[in-house]
Amino acid sequence: MSNRINFKKNSFLVYGLGSTGKSVVNFFNKLKITQFYVWDDNPSLIKKYKSNNKKNLKYILKKVDYIVLSPGISLRNSKNKDSLNKYRKKIITDLDLLFLSYPNFKSIIVTGSNGKSTTCKIITHLLKKNNFKVQLGGNIGIPALSLKVRKNIYYVIEASSFQLAYSKFIRPNYAILLNITNDHLDWHGSMKNYVNSKFKIFKLQQKKDFALINKIFVERFKKQKYLSKSITVNSNDYEKIKSNINNNYLTSKINDENMSFVYELSKLLKIKKYSFIKSMKSFQGLPHRFEIFFKRKNVTFINDSKATTLQASKFALMNGKNIYWILGGLPKKKDKIDLTLLRNNICRSYIIGKNTKFFKRVLKNEIKYIISKSLKKALITALKDITKKTIESKSIVLFSPGAASFDQYKNFESRGNEFKKITLVYAKKYI
């Protein structure tokens, strides 16, 4: 496959008409590209597009030069997986189209299992505060192809493993790989495939580009013989300045890894230490990510609904004492957590959702738990348990599900918003 695409001469299929797919269609229309088809597993989404001319999918897949696959489509689980796998070499992503269209734009791409969105937001905040022109998009907020690309602007892009798995042309100036834990194995099929997708962020980088990696990935990076300059990130440098940052959210343990990477990047961008510290003072955390949203008497309520894996919940559990932990949902394949060093932080757990057997096995004899099923019941039970103890001692009600939301909610946002809503009602009633 060539490292260039002639958009006028080649033909395309846009597969998947969610926000990403629609951004691809808009991108083609903007460039006045007419040789493209659209497809979605939901037939009702295709009807308004005239480009298909009632052609069947097999005909389209065979005819087109490239298939722009939306990140939600898995080659393992799609009902058209056999047909898609047959033409796998044609598959590219919206990120590929971005890099092919604007090969010289300044890019910072962030990936990892946990902390991507927060890290992207911190980077964007830092650059703005230091008079860099910056835009944020990708897997967070604005689709990559909806960004307005111009000279002298840094583009901070969150890249999911879904996007990276199919990408063939991405080449970031700064590639950041935060961490890798068990996640999305149903989609990728194996941990090996998942890890490989993450490391594709470095594949096409050149000598003048930078790769920021966790120390546990150093040997793998060397074996792959990537061309970019690797920067091994650990917390030592950040720990030296952490106490000078006046921001309780950023200086909590849960953000140590995120901040360590951002600090290393700031040095590469020649942002002075004083400016880094000053910039961080005004940063506000994202909703649903260890969000301390309410306090009543000595009880703190934390919404960590974005924690869709047990490893993500582990970070939250490390960051407090006297925790009343609400967890549950749709568990990730092969997910697990070592509670040995955490059990003294947890007073009791409350399991919600339809997969109670899985979470009972996770907690075993390590943590006291009760089956609550609903979020409302879990919260009320936790509040009653707190009132049985002296209210003078500080306690934390932590909603960190450690699982996906889809067994009971549309997404993690609606789940987190529900927790915040009922907390404001029942905390005042019971405490």
C-alpha positions, 0 to 999 in steps of 0.5 A: 500500500502506498504512503499516499492516497489520491483522493480524486482518483481513489474510491472509498467506503465509509463503514459505520455512520456514528459521529466518526463516520459522519465526520468522514462523509463531511470531510469527503464532501468538503474536498468534493470527493464523490467516489465514496459509498456509505454503510452501516449495520443499521440500514435506517442510517443509510437511507438518506445517502444516495451514493450507494445506488442500492448496491450490496455490501459485497459489491462495494467492498470489492469495488472500492480502493479503501474502507474507512472503518469507524472505531466501533466496528470490530472485525471479530464481532460485526455481522459482516466480519467475514466480508470485511476480513476478506478486504482487511488490507483496504481498511484505514481510519479517520486518523489516517485520512487526517495524516494523509491530508495534512502530512506536516501538521503538529501532532501530539497523540495520546493512547493507553488503557487509563487516563487518556482523556484527562492527560489530553485535557491537561496537555491542552490546558498547559499549551493554552496557558503558555500561549501555544495555539492548540486544538483537542479532538479524536476519541475525546470530543471533536472527531479528528477530521472535524478539526480545522487544520492550520499552520503553527497549531498543535493538535492533541488527539486521543487515540483509542486502540480501536482506531490504532488497530486499523490505522496505517498512516499515522505519524505523530510528532509526539506519541504518548503511551501511558499504560496498558491493562486488560481492556477491550479483549472482546473487541481485539480477541487477545491481549497480544492484539490489544498491545500491538494496536497500542504500539502502532502509534510509534511505527511510522515515527521518524528520527525527529519525532518523540515517543514518551513511554512507561519504563515497563515498555522500554525493552519492547520499544528497543526490540521493535527498532522504532526510529523515534527518540524514546523518552522513558517517563517515571514519576521521580522528576514530577515528584520533585515539583508536585508539592508546589502545584496548588491543585488538589485534583492534579496532585492526588495519587490517581493523576501521578502517572498522567502528570508525569507524562505531561511534565516530560512533554512540557520539557520537550516543548521548552515550557519552563518549570515555573510556567508548568507549575503556574499553569496547573493551578487553574486546571479543572478535572473532567466529569466522571473521572475521580470527580469529587462533586459533593461533601456533607459533614465528614463524607466525601462523594466521588463519581468515578463512573469512567472507571470501566475496568478494575485496574482503573478502580484500583487507582481510585481505591489507592487514594483514600481511607474509609471507602464505601465502594459501589461497583458493578456493571458489564465486566471486561474479559479477563479483568481482575484486581489484587485487593491485598494492599487495598482491603484496609482502605475499604469498609464495605462494597455494594455490587450493582448490575446484572453480573453479580457472580463475577464481582462476588468472585472478585471480592471473595473473602477480601472485602465485605459486600452486599448485593444491591443491584440498583445504584439507588439501593447501593447508595442508600445502604452505604449511607445507612452504614456510614451513619451507624458509625460515628459521623465524626470520622471521615468517610468516602462514598466512591462510585468506581464501577470497574466495569462498562455501563451497558447492562443498565445504562446508555454510557458511563456519562449517564451512569455517573450523572445518575449517581450525582443526582441521587446523591444530592437527594439522599445524602441530605436525607440520611446524613 
